[in-house]
Amino acid sequence: MAVSSTIYPAYFVSAAAGDRRASDSGAHPRPEKLGSSSFLLGGAPRFSGLSSATILRFPPNFVRQLSTKARRNCSNIGVAQIVAASWSNSSQSFEAPRSAVSADAVVAPEVAAEDANLGAGGGSESRFVESPVGEAKVSAAVAKAAASLSSDGSLAVHAGERFGRGITTDAITTPVVNTSAYWFNNSDELIDFKEKRHASFEYGRYGNPTTQALEEKMSALERAESTLFVSSGMYASVAMLSSLVPAGGHIVITTDCYRKTRIFIENELPKMGISVTVIDPADIESLKISLDQNNVSLFFSESPTNPFLRCVDIELVSQLCHNKGVLVCIDGTFASPVNQKALTLGADLVLHSATKFIGGHNDVLGGCISGSEELISKISLHHHVIGGVLNPNAAYMILRGMKTLHLRVQNQNSTALRMAQFLEEHPKIIRVYYPGLPSHPEHHIAKRQMTGFGGVVSFEVAGDLNTTKKFVDSLKIPYIAPSFGGCESIVDQPAIMSYWDLSGSERVAKYGIKDNLVRFSFGVEGFEDLKADILQALEKI
């Protein structure tokens, strides 16, 4: 095969551009060495004088270089890594791979002049700043810009992607990396990985570059050191409890919560000798008593809760628990990071079902836990053994959904508040549960720790089970379904949807769920359309 008289310089790029955790698995640059360092520094490539008779030879395990145009065209199909070719008539020109004993010589790869000139004004000055192995290598300008993103809107769009994402690509969107495992150049590089000198994911259960970008975005929104994304919100709860509560430990939870969480805590944790105290979300005295009388490991509560939207005083609870050396985890699913930041209020961990507001489109399952590097690492160790991995395609869908998180939640906040006020005045509604209303028992707490009150309103209809069922069935816009937080409005009657297996008396006594309770998750439809739909349904009963 002959070489064209036009020679294109070889570009060196890597999909793995860095990770927030030097000692954790992550997508980092894979250092490769071309035959001439002077070429990397801008000197003339050593193949510039090749004749048309030159034969192109490839080293062992060679991954052929793609042109800049090809890289751009391929960036959306999950190109995990593109490495530079070394063109030569002699195989002697390829340098030996780095060894474990020479790890101190590892340097991050340079980028071709064309890519470098994409920085501010281009020029000969490098647009990259040095960073230790295991940390993302970003420009000073980019680092400064990233630090300047203070609004949730900007972070929802750009965090984890615009600044220092772990995949080198010219695409605006983060590619989906569909792979079950990650390869190593040689055994020495594998040893470097095992001894923390080279960062990779190694296996799909331990991490993925697409998922990593998502985790970085959530950490930015929650002001967290680290985030772990998993397959569902329920798995996030199970992984957190299983990792942080020792056998024979004791936890404190609140009465109002997702029923499956309560079932796991009451049915599964006792098998490990873990006991539980259940208190009212606002019962601080009972919390103090439990902290004094038990060797408590963890306080765990939703805020707002499901379905009555009760609110825990996160700051006060955190102070009381920390005085006793107790961890605090808040499930903020009903709030979303836009409305409430539990970590800044003192909680150690915040958990979300990303299926709801975070994903926001009723089309993907996921869950996440954010907190300190120390705690998330403990949960990750358990997660890597047990599984519950978020599929990279799901990670991409959640990334996409999060870019409009602030817009959707602000709209839903407004609709839900106006609808709660309207419903509270309607004669066929007995009671409305919404933290944005002065009538709510924790309204004073919600005002202090939330910037918006969420898109879900619960209320009790004047009537029995069948009357309430008729109201729900008369609605035309919302779907009858067991979820919330998406663009489409969703309604359900908890007595039927989640508690049908219990008798009415048992359901009321243990959970407070009456036959006439309705939970309404408002989507992003027009307020007047939703109001008119509710009015016509109320007229049917």
N, C-alpha and C positions, 0 to 999 in steps of 0.2 A: 504494500500500500504506500503510495507516494504522498509526500507532504506538500500541501499548497504553499505557494510562495508567500502567502500572507500568514503571519504567525500571531496567534492571539495569546496574550499572557495568561499564565495559569493563575486562577483565583484560589485562595485558601479560605474556606468558610466552614463553620461548624454549627450544627443545629443545637448543640448543647452549650448554651452561653452562660450558664451559671445557676447557682442555687443559693437560697438564703441560709442553708444549713451546711456548714463545711463538713461536719462529721456525719451527715445524714446522706441517704441516697439522693441523687439529683442529676439533672442534665447539665453537664459542664463541658467546656471545650475539650475536644480530644486532640492533644498536641500531636501534630505530624511534622516531619522534617523534609523539606525539599533539599535538592542536592546543593543549592547555593544560597547561603544566607544573604548574600549581597542582593539577590533578586527580591527577597522579602523586604529588604530595606529600601527598595526602589532602584537598585542597580539594573544593568542590562541582563536579561535572562541568558543563561549559558547556552540556550539552543537557538539564539538569534541568527547564527550563521549556517543553520541546517540547509542542506541542498535538497533538491527534489528527489534525490535517490535515497534519502535517509529513511530507515525503517523505524517505525514506532514500536518501542518495546515497553511492556508493562511489568511492574514488580509483582511478586506474589501477593495474593489477597488484595489486588488493586481494585479500587472503586473509581470508575472513570469520571473525570472532571466534566461537569456540565458547563456550558456557556452561561453568561449572565442572563441572557434571554431565556434559556432553558430553565435556569433556576427559578426565575420569576414565574414561568408557566407551570412549573411543577410544585410550587410552594403550597398550593391548596390541596394537594393529594397526599400530604403527610410525608414529605421527604424528610427523613429524620437526620440525615447527615450527608454532606457533599464534601469530598476531600480533593485536594489538588493532585494533578498528575505530575510526574517527573519524566520528561522526555529525554531519551538518551540512546546512544548506540551501544552503551556498555552497562551491564547490570551492576558493575562495581560502584557506580555513582550513588546508589541508594545506601543511605546511612543505616547502621544497625539500630534497631528499636531501643528506646531507653529502658534501663533496667531498674530494679527496685533500689539498687544502691546509688543510682544517679538521679533519684527523684528530685533532688534539690535543684537540678538543672532544668526542670520543667518550666516552660514559659508559655504564656497564653499566645495563641496565634495572632499574627498580624492580618490585616485585611487589605485587599487589593486597593490600588489607588483610586479606582472608580468609586468603590464603596466609601472610602475615606473622604472623598470629596463631597459626599452627600451631607457632611457636617456643615457647620456655619461657615460659609464662604470657601470651603475647601482649603487649599494651600498646602504647604509642605509640613506644617506642624501636625503631629499626630493627634487624632481626635479621641484617642483612648488614654485612659489613666491606668497605671499599674494597680493590680490587686493581688492578694495572696491566692495561692491555689485553693480552690474550694469556694471562692466568692465570685459573684458575677463581675464581669469586667465591663464597665460602662464609662462613658465619657463624663468629664466634669460638668459639661453643659447639660447633659441628660440627667445626671444626678441632681443638679440644682433645680431643673424643671420638675423632676419627680417630687422633690421636697416641697415644691410650691403648690402642689395640688391639694388644697385643703377642703374643697367641697366634695360631698358625697357623689354628686353628679359627675365630676371629673374623674374621681377615683373609680366609679362604677364603669366608666367607659375605658379608661386607660390603664389603671393599676394592673400590674402583672403582665401587661402586653406591650404598651408603648415604650416602657422604660425597662430594658434589661430582661426581656423574657428569654427563656432557655432554648429557643429555636431560632436559628438564623434564617431569615426569610425576608423577601421584599413584600410579602403579602400584608395587607392591612389587618386581616383577621388571622388568628392563631390557627395553624394547621392541626388537623387530627392525626396523631401519631398512632396508627394501628399496628402494634407489635406486642408479642407475648414475651419477648426477651431482648436483651441488649448484648451486642458482641464486643469482644476485646481483641486488640491487635495481636497480642501474644500473651504468653503466660506471665511475663514480668509485669505487663500492664494489669493483669488480673491480680497479681500479688500487691501491686500498688493500690488497687481498689480495696482489697481486703485489709490493707494496713492504712487506709484513709488518706493516701496520697493522690489517688485518682478517683474522681467522683463519677458515678453512673447509677442507673437504677437496677442493673443486673437482671431483674426479672419483673414481669408486668405486675405482679402482686405488690411489689415494693414501691412502685411509682411510675409516672408517665409524664412526659413534657407538657402535654395538653392539660392534664390535671394539675400539674404544678403551676401553670399560669393562672388557673382558676383559684388555687389555694392562695397565691400571692394577692390576687384581687380581693378575696375575702379578708385576708389578714389586714390589708390596707383599710378596708371599710370598718372593720371591727377594732382597729388600732391594736392588733394582736401581734405577738412575736411570730407565731406560727399557726397554721391551720391544716387540718387533715380532712380531706373529702372522702366520703365512703358511699356505699351503695344506696342507703336510705337513712331517713331521720331516725327510724326505730333502731337500725343497726348502730347508729352513732350513740344513742342512749345506752344500748347494751354494751358496746365496746368501752364506753367511758366508765360505766359502773363496774364492769368486770375487771378493768385495769386498775382502778384507783381505790376500790373498796376491798380491804383484805378479808380473808376468811375469818368469820367471827366478829366482823365489824358491825357498825351501826350507822344507819343513815336517817335523815329527816326529810320527808317530802310533804307536799301540801295536798289537801283534799281534792281540789279541782285540777284534773290533768287528763291527758290523752289516756283512754282506757287501756290500751295495749301496754303502755308504760307501767301503769298501775298493776296490771296482771303479771308482768315480768317481775316487778319488784316484790309482789306478794307471793307469787308461786315459785319463782326460780331462785331468787336470792337466798331464801331460807335453806335451800339445799346446800349452800356453802356456809351455813351458819351465820348469815347476815340478817340482823333484825332491823326493824323499821318503826319509826314514829311518824304518824300522820297528823298534821296540824292544819288549822285554817290558815290561809295565806296571810292574814293580817294579825294572827295571834302571836305576838312577840313574846308574851309571858310564857306561853307553852314552849316556844323555842328555847327560852332561857332555861326552863326547867329541864328540858331534854338534854341540853348541852351540859348541865350540871350533873345530871343523874346517869348519863350514858357516855361510853367512850365513842363519841360520834366521829366518823371519818369524813362524812360528806353531807352537805345540805343541797338538795336538788329540787328545783321548782320551775315551772313555766311562769312567765310573766310577760304579757297577760296570759291567763290560763284558758284552758279549753273545757267547756264552752262558755263559762260565765265571765270570762275576761277579767278575773280578779288580778290585782297587781301586788307584787311583793315589793317592800321597801328594800331595794337591792343594797343601797349604801348602808343602811342600819343593820340588815341581816349579815352583810359581809363583815362589818366591824365586830359584831357579837361572835360570829363564827371564828374569825381570825384570832380573836383573843383566846380562843380555846384550841387553836391549831387545827381548825376544821376547814376543809375546802368548800367552796361555793360554786355550783354550776347552775346557770340560768338557761332554760330553754326559751330563746327569744323568737321562736317561729312566728308567733302572732304579731310581733312588732316589726321584724326585719331590722337589719342594721341601719336603715334610713331613719327609723323612728326611735331607736333605743340602742345604746352602746353599753352593755352590761359590764364590760371590762373596765371602762373608765369610771364606773360607779363603784368598783371594788371587787366584783366577782372574779374568780380565778379562771373560769371557763364559761364560754357561751356556746350553745348548741342550736342548730337549726335543722329543720326538715327543708332542704333546698327544693323539694318538690313543690312547695307552696309559693310564697312571694318571690323568693330568690330566683327560681327558674321562671316562674310567672306566666307560663303558657299552657299549663295542664298537659304537658307532653313528655315529661321526664321525671324519673325518680332520683333522689340523691339526698345526702345528709352531710353535715360538716360540724367540726368542733374546733374552736379557736381559743387560744390562750398562750401561756408561756411556752417557750421551747422545751423546758424541762417536763411539763405535764403532757404536752402533745407527743413528745418522744416516747413517754411511757405508754400512751394509748397506741401509738404507732407500732410498738413492739408486739403488742397483743394483736393488733390488726393484721400485721404481716404474717402471723401464724394462723389466725382464724380465717381470714379472707374478707369477704364483704367489700370487694374492690369496685370502685366506680369505673364503668366502661368509658374509654376515652371519647367515644361518640357522645355519651351523655354529658361528659365534662364540657365538650364543645357547645352543646345545646344550652347548658347552664351559663357558660361564658357569654353566649349570645344574648340570653335572657337578661343577664345582669346589666347589660349596657343600658337598658331602659328601666332598671329597678327604681331609680329615684322618681322618674316621670310617672310610672304606674302607681307607685305607693302614694305619692302626693295626690294623685287623682282619686285613688281609693279612699285615702284619708278624708278628703273633702266630701265625697259622696256619702260615705258611711256616717260621718258626723251630721250632715244635713238630714239624712234619712232617719238616724236615731232620734233627732229632735222632732221630726215629723211624726214618727211612730209613737213617741212618748205622749203626744197630744191626741192621738186617735182613740176614740171610745172603744174600739174593739181590740185594743192592745192593753193587756193588764200591766205588764212591766217590761222595761227595756234594760238590757245589760250592755253598757258601752262605757269605757273609761273616760271618754270625752264629755260625758254628761255629769253635771253637778250632783245628780242623784246617785251616781255610782259610789259604792262605799270607799273605794280607794282613788277617787277623782283627784284628791289633793296630792297623792303620791304620783299618779300618772302625769299630772301637770309638771311636777318637779323633775321627773326622770325620763320623760318622753317628749319628743318634738312633734309627734303626730300620734293619733290614737288607733290607727290601723283600719283595715278595710272590712272587718267582720263585726256584725251586730247580731246579738242574740235577743230574743224577745218571746214573751208568752202571750198567746192568742186567747181571747175570751171564749172559752169553749173546751170540749173534751178532746180525746184522741181523734175521733172521726171528724170533728169540726176543723181541727188543725190540719188533718190530712186533706180535707177538701180545700182549705186555703192553699196549701202547698201545691196540690194538683191543679189549681186554677191559675197559677202563675204561668206566664207564657215565655218570659225571657230567661230566667235562670234554669240551669240544669239541676235535676235531683241527683246528687252525687256526694260521695264522702270525702271531699277535699275542700280546699279554699286557697285564695291568694292569686289565682290566675286572671287572665284578661276577661274570661267569661264568668259571669255571675253564677254562683252555685248555692243551692238551698238544700237543707235537709232537716228532718224531724228526728232529733237524736233518739227519742224513745223507740223509733222504728229502725233507724239507720245503724245505730251503734249499741243499743241496749235491748234489742227485741228478745234476747234469750233470757232476760230477767223479768220477774213479775213486777207489776207496777209498784207495789209496796217496797220491794227490795231495791228497786231502782231509785226511788225517792229517798229511802232511808240511808242508803250508802253513798249515792252520788248526787242527790238533789235534782235528778232529771224527772221532770213532770211530763205528762202526756202532751201538754200544749206548748212545749218549748220548741222554738224554731231557731236554727242558726243560719244566717244569711251572709254569704261572702259576696261582697259587691265587686264586680269587675270594672272594666273601663268603659262600659256603655254610658250613654247620656243619662244624667240624673233625672230629667223630666220623663224619659221613657221608662226608667225603673220605677219612679214614683207612680206613674199612671198604671203600670202593671200591678203594683202592690195594691193600689186603690181598687182596681177592678176585681182583684182576688178577694179583698176584704168585703166587697159588696156581695160576694157569692155566699158568705156565711152569716 
